Amino acid sequence: MKNSLQKFNSFQDLNSFLKKERDDNHIRNDGRNYDEIRSLMITRNYLRAAEGSVLIEEGNNRIVCSATIEDKVPLFLRGSNQGWITAEYAMIPRATSTRNVRESIKGRVGGRTHEIQRLIGRALRSVMNMDLIGERTILLDCDVIQADGGTRTLAINGSFIALVDALWNYVDRGLLQPGNLLKDYLAAVSVGVVNGKDLLDLNFEEDSMAQVDMNVVMTGKGQFVEIQGTAEGDPFSQETLNRLLALAQKGIKDIIAIQKKVLLERGLP
């Protein structure tokens, strides 16, 4: 610290001083730098019965992602020899600080859940060669067992690994031919502006205070799949948008490097 002998008249003064020290050194409430993703851990084959599954952990987030392959497609794809990918997303009741009522009890899927499910499906379809899997549907189930901001992007990252393992499962069983089933790697991350600072991979506390909040999905080649950006208060500039996209690109590059390390033995099918 700049002045370790400084005296404080109250805990409030001390906390104010420590907050200023963190801000001056670009250190966040969880100790990260502004351009640093949370620690990421991926446990493959987490569920015994699924074709592909992972437990993905990022900071305090915990999500179980599983992939199921079924020999059928939606009605609009029958006879097309094209496959399909879809997703379901849910939080267990105590994934958050207060209990959420299960949507099955409510009798309907909420708007936020529906939006996230469509996002996950769109993202994964963007890197899948649908005509190489025949008339099959791959269902990704994403169950959040502990949430701390950024669960939709983390669900995409976990689902991608589960998808890779499910495809290898079918290849090993002689049900699919390997080679270009997946066009590229895929990852997602959140970025935002909090207290005037550009931050990568927002946790819940940061997300709840963000002036700008954005989710970005990209491929391993650096191509954009989806950009979701919102000004929570005042509008933001083109310059801010460019900075946040550059920050997201850095984070996605870091995540894909971890994915490649996890999949090093076999790579993409």
C-alpha positions as CSV (number, residue, x, y, z in Angstrom):
1,M,0.0,0.0,0.0
2,K,1.1,3.6,-0.5
3,N,1.0,4.4,3.2
4,S,1.0,1.4,5.5
5,L,1.3,3.7,8.6
6,Q,-1.9,5.6,7.9
7,K,-4.3,5.7,10.9
8,F,-8.0,5.3,10.5
9,N,-10.8,6.7,12.7
10,S,-13.3,4.0,11.8
11,F,-13.8,0.8,9.9
12,Q,-15.7,2.9,7.3
13,D,-12.5,5.0,6.7
14,L,-10.4,1.8,6.4
15,N,-12.8,0.2,3.9
16,S,-12.9,3.4,1.8
17,F,-9.1,3.4,1.8
18,L,-8.9,-0.2,0.8
19,K,-11.4,0.3,-2.0
20,K,-9.4,3.2,-3.4
21,E,-6.3,1.0,-3.3
22,R,-8.0,-1.7,-5.2
23,D,-9.4,0.8,-7.8
24,D,-6.0,2.4,-8.2
25,N,-4.4,-0.9,-8.9
26,H,-7.2,-2.3,-11.1
27,I,-8.0,-5.0,-8.5
28,R,-11.6,-6.1,-8.3
29,N,-13.7,-7.3,-5.4
30,D,-12.5,-10.9,-5.9
31,G,-8.9,-10.0,-6.4
32,R,-8.8,-10.2,-10.2
33,N,-7.4,-7.6,-12.6
34,Y,-9.9,-5.8,-14.9
35,D,-9.0,-8.0,-17.9
36,E,-8.8,-11.4,-16.1
37,I,-11.4,-14.2,-16.3
38,R,-12.3,-16.2,-13.2
39,S,-10.6,-19.5,-12.5
40,L,-12.1,-22.1,-14.8
41,M,-12.2,-25.9,-14.1
42,I,-13.9,-28.5,-16.3
43,T,-14.6,-32.0,-15.2
44,R,-15.6,-34.3,-18.1
45,N,-17.8,-37.4,-18.0
46,Y,-19.5,-36.0,-14.9
47,L,-22.7,-38.0,-15.5
48,R,-22.4,-41.7,-16.1
49,A,-25.3,-42.2,-18.5
50,A,-25.0,-39.1,-20.8
51,E,-23.3,-39.3,-24.2
52,G,-21.3,-36.2,-23.1
53,S,-21.3,-34.3,-19.8
54,V,-19.3,-31.8,-17.8
55,L,-19.3,-30.1,-14.5
56,I,-17.9,-26.6,-15.3
57,E,-16.8,-24.3,-12.5
58,E,-15.9,-20.7,-12.8
59,G,-15.3,-18.7,-9.7
60,N,-18.4,-19.5,-7.6
61,N,-20.4,-20.7,-10.6
62,R,-21.2,-24.4,-10.9
63,I,-23.1,-25.8,-13.9
64,V,-23.7,-29.4,-15.0
65,C,-24.0,-29.6,-18.8
66,S,-25.0,-32.8,-20.5
67,A,-25.5,-33.8,-24.2
68,T,-28.0,-36.3,-25.4
69,I,-28.3,-37.5,-29.0
70,E,-31.6,-38.7,-30.3
71,D,-32.4,-40.3,-33.7
72,K,-35.1,-37.8,-34.6
73,V,-35.5,-34.2,-35.7
74,P,-38.2,-31.5,-35.4
75,L,-41.0,-31.8,-37.9
76,F,-39.7,-29.0,-40.1
77,L,-36.4,-31.0,-40.7
78,R,-37.9,-34.4,-41.5
79,G,-36.6,-35.7,-44.9
80,S,-33.9,-33.1,-45.0
81,N,-31.0,-35.3,-43.8
82,Q,-30.1,-32.4,-41.5
83,G,-29.5,-32.5,-37.8
84,W,-30.5,-30.1,-35.1
85,I,-29.2,-28.8,-31.8
86,T,-31.4,-27.4,-29.0
87,A,-30.9,-26.6,-25.3
88,E,-32.6,-26.4,-22.0
89,Y,-31.4,-24.3,-19.1
90,A,-32.5,-24.3,-15.4
91,M,-31.4,-23.3,-12.0
92,I,-31.9,-25.4,-8.9
93,P,-33.9,-23.6,-6.2
94,R,-30.9,-22.7,-4.0
95,A,-28.4,-21.8,-6.8
96,T,-28.8,-18.2,-5.6
97,S,-28.8,-16.4,-2.2
98,T,-32.6,-16.7,-2.0
99,R,-34.7,-19.7,-3.1
100,N,-36.2,-19.7,-6.6
101,V,-39.4,-21.5,-7.3
102,R,-38.9,-24.3,-9.8
103,E,-40.4,-23.3,-13.2
104,S,-42.0,-26.7,-13.4
105,I,-44.0,-25.7,-10.3
106,K,-44.9,-22.4,-11.9
107,G,-46.2,-24.3,-15.0
108,R,-44.3,-22.3,-17.6
109,V,-40.8,-21.4,-18.7
110,G,-39.9,-17.8,-17.9
111,G,-38.8,-15.3,-20.4
112,R,-35.2,-15.2,-19.2
113,T,-34.9,-18.9,-19.3
114,H,-36.4,-19.1,-22.8
115,E,-34.0,-16.4,-24.0
116,I,-30.9,-18.3,-22.6
117,Q,-32.0,-21.6,-24.1
118,R,-32.3,-20.1,-27.5
119,L,-28.9,-18.4,-27.1
120,I,-27.2,-21.7,-26.2
121,G,-28.8,-23.5,-29.1
122,R,-27.9,-20.8,-31.7
123,A,-24.4,-20.6,-30.5
124,L,-23.7,-24.3,-30.8
125,R,-25.5,-24.6,-34.1
126,S,-23.1,-22.0,-35.5
127,V,-20.1,-24.3,-35.3
128,M,-21.8,-27.6,-36.1
129,N,-22.0,-29.2,-39.6
130,M,-25.6,-30.3,-39.4
131,D,-25.6,-32.2,-42.6
132,L,-22.9,-34.6,-41.3
133,I,-24.9,-36.0,-38.4
134,G,-28.0,-37.1,-40.3
135,E,-31.5,-36.6,-38.9
136,R,-30.5,-36.5,-35.3
137,T,-31.2,-34.0,-32.5
138,I,-28.5,-33.1,-29.9
139,L,-30.1,-31.8,-26.7
140,L,-28.0,-29.8,-24.3
141,D,-29.2,-29.7,-20.7
142,C,-27.6,-27.0,-18.6
143,D,-28.4,-27.1,-14.9
144,V,-27.0,-24.3,-12.7
145,I,-26.4,-25.7,-9.2
146,Q,-24.6,-22.5,-8.0
147,A,-24.8,-19.0,-9.6
148,D,-22.6,-16.0,-9.4
149,G,-23.1,-14.0,-12.6
150,G,-22.4,-15.0,-16.2
151,T,-24.2,-18.4,-16.1
152,R,-25.5,-18.1,-19.7
153,T,-22.0,-17.7,-21.1
154,L,-20.6,-20.4,-18.8
155,A,-23.4,-22.7,-20.0
156,I,-22.3,-22.2,-23.6
157,N,-18.7,-23.0,-22.6
158,G,-19.7,-26.2,-20.8
159,S,-22.1,-27.3,-23.4
160,F,-19.5,-27.1,-26.1
161,I,-17.2,-29.6,-24.3
162,A,-20.2,-31.8,-23.6
163,L,-21.1,-31.7,-27.3
164,V,-17.6,-32.6,-28.3
165,D,-17.6,-35.6,-26.0
166,A,-21.0,-36.7,-27.2
167,L,-19.9,-36.6,-30.8
168,W,-16.7,-38.6,-30.0
169,N,-19.0,-41.1,-28.2
170,Y,-21.0,-41.7,-31.4
171,V,-17.8,-41.9,-33.5
172,D,-16.3,-44.5,-31.2
173,R,-19.5,-46.5,-31.5
174,G,-19.4,-46.4,-35.3
175,L,-22.5,-44.2,-35.5
176,L,-20.8,-41.2,-37.0
177,Q,-17.7,-40.6,-39.2
178,P,-15.0,-38.3,-37.7
179,G,-13.8,-35.3,-39.6
180,N,-15.2,-31.8,-39.6
181,L,-18.3,-32.5,-37.5
182,L,-17.4,-29.3,-35.7
183,K,-16.1,-26.4,-37.7
184,D,-14.3,-24.6,-34.9
185,Y,-14.0,-24.0,-31.2
186,L,-16.7,-21.9,-29.5
187,A,-16.7,-19.8,-26.3
188,A,-18.6,-17.0,-24.6
189,V,-17.9,-14.4,-21.9
190,S,-19.5,-11.3,-20.3
191,V,-18.0,-7.8,-20.3
192,G,-19.2,-4.6,-18.9
193,V,-18.6,-1.1,-17.5
194,V,-18.7,-0.9,-13.7
195,N,-18.0,2.3,-11.9
196,G,-16.6,3.7,-15.1
197,K,-14.2,0.8,-15.6
198,D,-14.2,-1.8,-18.3
199,L,-14.3,-5.3,-16.8
200,L,-14.0,-8.9,-18.2
201,D,-16.2,-11.8,-16.9
202,L,-18.5,-10.0,-14.4
203,N,-19.5,-11.8,-11.2
204,F,-22.9,-11.2,-9.7
205,E,-21.9,-8.2,-7.6
206,E,-20.3,-6.5,-10.6
207,D,-23.2,-7.4,-12.9
208,S,-25.7,-5.9,-10.5
209,M,-23.8,-2.5,-10.6
210,A,-22.9,-2.4,-14.3
211,Q,-23.7,0.7,-16.3
212,V,-23.1,-1.4,-19.5
213,D,-23.6,-5.2,-19.6
214,M,-22.6,-7.3,-22.6
215,N,-22.4,-11.0,-23.5
216,V,-20.2,-12.0,-26.5
217,V,-20.0,-15.4,-28.2
218,M,-17.1,-16.1,-30.6
219,T,-15.4,-18.9,-32.5
220,G,-11.8,-20.0,-32.2
221,K,-11.0,-18.1,-35.4
222,G,-12.2,-14.9,-33.8
223,Q,-15.5,-14.6,-35.6
224,F,-18.5,-13.3,-33.8
225,V,-21.5,-15.5,-33.2
226,E,-23.6,-13.2,-31.0
227,I,-23.3,-9.9,-29.3
228,Q,-25.8,-8.9,-26.6
229,G,-25.3,-5.4,-25.2
230,T,-27.4,-3.2,-23.0
231,A,-27.0,0.2,-21.4
232,E,-28.4,0.0,-18.0
233,G,-28.5,3.7,-17.6
234,D,-27.0,6.3,-20.0
235,P,-26.3,5.3,-23.6
236,F,-22.7,4.2,-24.4
237,S,-20.4,5.2,-27.2
238,Q,-18.9,3.4,-30.2
239,E,-15.6,3.8,-28.5
240,T,-16.9,2.0,-25.4
241,L,-18.3,-0.8,-27.6
242,N,-15.0,-1.3,-29.3
243,R,-13.1,-1.5,-26.0
244,L,-15.6,-4.0,-24.6
245,L,-15.4,-6.2,-27.7
246,A,-11.6,-6.2,-27.6
247,L,-11.8,-7.2,-23.9
248,A,-14.3,-10.0,-24.7
249,Q,-12.0,-11.2,-27.5
250,K,-9.1,-11.5,-25.0
251,G,-11.3,-13.4,-22.5
252,I,-12.6,-15.8,-25.2
253,K,-9.1,-16.5,-26.4
254,D,-8.1,-17.4,-22.8
255,I,-11.2,-19.7,-22.5
256,I,-10.6,-21.4,-25.8
257,A,-7.0,-22.1,-24.7
258,I,-8.3,-23.9,-21.7
259,Q,-10.8,-25.8,-23.9
260,K,-8.0,-26.9,-26.2
261,K,-6.0,-28.1,-23.2
262,V,-8.9,-30.1,-21.9
263,L,-9.5,-31.7,-25.3
264,L,-5.8,-32.0,-26.2
265,E,-5.8,-35.8,-26.4
266,R,-8.4,-36.0,-29.3
267,G,-9.3,-32.4,-30.3
268,L,-12.5,-31.8,-32.3
269,P,-14.3,-34.7,-34.0
